[in-house]
Amino acid sequence: MGFGFLGMEALPLLVVTGCFYGVLVSGDSAIYSTAITELAEPDRLGSAQAFQAFLGFGATILAPVAASLLLDLGLGWGVAFAMAGVVGLVLALPLVSITRQERRAGSRHL
């Protein structure tokens, strides 16, 4: 979330941080694909994978538009990158309640 605030730092720091950020961002794709494969009903696996790809490509299309709007408002790169982090956290919140419900349901079956 803080990468955008490094805009005025030395180029080597930006390159190293950008590469590290890129590795972290690209590493989660395999995790999501594996989770979809393991958790989806077998007869809906293709649809689940297609929906996951749709969400991923949709975010890829919308993120630059949202970031450019923030930049046009003069909020800067730091806010644009932070917005991506905040959106990710907000979209992950429903998973917390789903996980809690599944844990409660699992503990009842023990």
RONUMAR-573284 format. One record per residue (C-alpha): residue number from 1; residue in one letter; x, y, z. Coordinates in nm, 3 decimals. Each point is the difference from the previous one (the first is absolute). Example, Ala and Ser with C-alpha at 12.3 -4.5 7.8 and 13.67 -1.06 7.14 Angstrom:
% residues 2
@resi 1 resn A c1 1.230 c2 -0.450 c3 0.780 .
@resi 2 resn S c1 0.137 c2 0.344 c3 -0.066 .
//
This chain:
% residues 110
@resi 1 resn M c1 0.000 c2 0.000 c3 0.000 .
@resi 2 resn G c1 0.291 c2 0.233 c3 0.054 .
@resi 3 resn F c1 0.172 c2 -0.039 c3 -0.338 .
@resi 4 resn G c1 -0.160 c2 0.312 c3 -0.144 .
@resi 5 resn F c1 0.150 c2 0.213 c3 0.275 .
@resi 6 resn L c1 0.353 c2 -0.085 c3 -0.123 .
@resi 7 resn G c1 -0.033 c2 0.216 c3 -0.313 .
@resi 8 resn M c1 0.280 c2 0.241 c3 0.090 .
@resi 9 resn E c1 0.246 c2 -0.262 c3 0.127 .
@resi 10 resn A c1 0.315 c2 -0.118 c3 -0.179 .
@resi 11 resn L c1 -0.052 c2 -0.212 c3 -0.312 .
@resi 12 resn P c1 0.176 c2 -0.312 c3 0.140 .
@resi 13 resn L c1 -0.235 c2 -0.001 c3 0.300 .
@resi 14 resn L c1 -0.301 c2 0.033 c3 -0.231 .
@resi 15 resn V c1 0.120 c2 -0.285 c3 -0.223 .
@resi 16 resn V c1 0.073 c2 -0.238 c3 0.288 .
@resi 17 resn T c1 -0.325 c2 0.085 c3 0.179 .
@resi 18 resn G c1 -0.197 c2 -0.027 c3 -0.325 .
@resi 19 resn C c1 0.146 c2 -0.341 c3 -0.077 .
@resi 20 resn F c1 -0.076 c2 -0.121 c3 0.353 .
@resi 21 resn Y c1 -0.354 c2 0.139 c3 -0.027 .
@resi 22 resn G c1 -0.045 c2 -0.172 c3 -0.338 .
@resi 23 resn V c1 0.108 c2 -0.337 c3 0.139 .
@resi 24 resn L c1 -0.241 c2 0.033 c3 0.291 .
@resi 25 resn V c1 -0.290 c2 0.100 c3 -0.225 .
@resi 26 resn S c1 0.058 c2 -0.273 c3 -0.257 .
@resi 27 resn G c1 0.045 c2 -0.265 c3 0.267 .
@resi 28 resn D c1 -0.360 c2 0.014 c3 0.117 .
@resi 29 resn S c1 -0.148 c2 -0.108 c3 -0.334 .
@resi 30 resn A c1 0.103 c2 -0.362 c3 0.049 .
@resi 31 resn I c1 -0.148 c2 0.001 c3 0.350 .
@resi 32 resn Y c1 -0.338 c2 0.119 c3 -0.128 .
@resi 33 resn S c1 -0.001 c2 -0.253 c3 -0.283 .
@resi 34 resn T c1 0.084 c2 -0.282 c3 0.241 .
@resi 35 resn A c1 -0.269 c2 0.109 c3 0.244 .
@resi 36 resn I c1 -0.259 c2 0.008 c3 -0.278 .
@resi 37 resn T c1 0.107 c2 -0.348 c3 -0.114 .
@resi 38 resn E c1 -0.020 c2 -0.145 c3 0.350 .
@resi 39 resn L c1 -0.316 c2 0.172 c3 0.124 .
@resi 40 resn A c1 -0.229 c2 0.009 c3 -0.302 .
@resi 41 resn E c1 -0.256 c2 -0.271 c3 -0.058 .
@resi 42 resn P c1 0.135 c2 -0.236 c3 -0.269 .
@resi 43 resn D c1 -0.289 c2 0.069 c3 -0.237 .
@resi 44 resn R c1 0.053 c2 0.377 c3 0.036 .
@resi 45 resn L c1 0.379 c2 0.008 c3 -0.012 .
@resi 46 resn G c1 0.019 c2 0.149 c3 -0.350 .
@resi 47 resn S c1 -0.252 c2 0.271 c3 0.085 .
@resi 48 resn A c1 0.181 c2 0.083 c3 0.323 .
@resi 49 resn Q c1 0.333 c2 0.032 c3 -0.182 .
@resi 50 resn A c1 -0.160 c2 0.213 c3 -0.271 .
@resi 51 resn F c1 -0.155 c2 0.230 c3 0.261 .
@resi 52 resn Q c1 0.335 c2 0.034 c3 0.178 .
@resi 53 resn A c1 0.166 c2 0.091 c3 -0.332 .
@resi 54 resn F c1 -0.279 c2 0.248 c3 -0.074 .
@resi 55 resn L c1 0.054 c2 0.171 c3 0.336 .
@resi 56 resn G c1 0.375 c2 0.009 c3 -0.050 .
@resi 57 resn F c1 -0.016 c2 0.148 c3 -0.349 .
@resi 58 resn G c1 -0.276 c2 0.237 c3 0.110 .
@resi 59 resn A c1 0.222 c2 0.134 c3 0.275 .
@resi 60 resn T c1 0.282 c2 0.034 c3 -0.251 .
@resi 61 resn I c1 -0.222 c2 0.213 c3 -0.221 .
@resi 62 resn L c1 -0.154 c2 0.214 c3 0.275 .
@resi 63 resn A c1 0.310 c2 0.065 c3 0.212 .
@resi 64 resn P c1 0.174 c2 0.236 c3 -0.246 .
@resi 65 resn V c1 -0.324 c2 0.193 c3 -0.052 .
@resi 66 resn A c1 -0.052 c2 0.042 c3 0.375 .
@resi 67 resn A c1 0.365 c2 0.093 c3 0.054 .
@resi 68 resn S c1 -0.010 c2 0.258 c3 -0.280 .
@resi 69 resn L c1 -0.308 c2 0.159 c3 0.154 .
@resi 70 resn L c1 0.183 c2 0.035 c3 0.331 .
@resi 71 resn L c1 0.302 c2 0.146 c3 -0.179 .
@resi 72 resn D c1 -0.223 c2 0.244 c3 -0.192 .
@resi 73 resn L c1 -0.138 c2 0.115 c3 0.336 .
@resi 74 resn G c1 0.357 c2 0.076 c3 0.104 .
@resi 75 resn L c1 0.015 c2 -0.263 c3 0.274 .
@resi 76 resn G c1 0.329 c2 -0.150 c3 -0.121 .
@resi 77 resn W c1 0.145 c2 -0.344 c3 -0.054 .
@resi 78 resn G c1 0.006 c2 -0.086 c3 0.368 .
@resi 79 resn V c1 -0.376 c2 0.029 c3 0.028 .
@resi 80 resn A c1 -0.047 c2 -0.192 c3 -0.327 .
@resi 81 resn F c1 0.203 c2 -0.297 c3 0.129 .
@resi 82 resn A c1 -0.156 c2 0.023 c3 0.345 .
@resi 83 resn M c1 -0.344 c2 -0.012 c3 -0.163 .
@resi 84 resn A c1 0.090 c2 -0.335 c3 -0.153 .
@resi 85 resn G c1 0.092 c2 -0.134 c3 0.343 .
@resi 86 resn V c1 -0.314 c2 0.132 c3 0.163 .
@resi 87 resn V c1 -0.223 c2 -0.148 c3 -0.271 .
@resi 88 resn G c1 0.174 c2 -0.335 c3 0.044 .
@resi 89 resn L c1 -0.055 c2 0.006 c3 0.375 .
@resi 90 resn V c1 -0.365 c2 0.101 c3 -0.033 .
@resi 91 resn L c1 -0.068 c2 -0.274 c3 -0.254 .
@resi 92 resn A c1 0.167 c2 -0.257 c3 0.230 .
@resi 93 resn L c1 -0.221 c2 0.087 c3 0.299 .
@resi 94 resn P c1 -0.289 c2 -0.228 c3 -0.105 .
@resi 95 resn L c1 0.245 c2 -0.291 c3 0.004 .
@resi 96 resn V c1 0.052 c2 0.052 c3 0.373 .
@resi 97 resn S c1 -0.366 c2 -0.062 c3 0.080 .
@resi 98 resn I c1 -0.015 c2 -0.298 c3 -0.238 .
@resi 99 resn T c1 0.307 c2 -0.152 c3 0.166 .
@resi 100 resn R c1 -0.146 c2 0.053 c3 0.347 .
@resi 101 resn Q c1 -0.329 c2 -0.162 c3 -0.103 .
@resi 102 resn E c1 0.180 c2 -0.300 c3 -0.145 .
@resi 103 resn R c1 0.214 c2 -0.040 c3 0.312 .
@resi 104 resn R c1 -0.309 c2 0.011 c3 0.221 .
@resi 105 resn A c1 -0.176 c2 -0.252 c3 -0.222 .
@resi 106 resn G c1 0.309 c2 -0.224 c3 0.003 .
@resi 107 resn S c1 0.032 c2 0.011 c3 0.379 .
@resi 108 resn R c1 -0.363 c2 -0.113 c3 0.036 .
@resi 109 resn H c1 0.073 c2 -0.314 c3 -0.204 .
@resi 110 resn L c1 0.290 c2 -0.113 c3 0.224 .
//
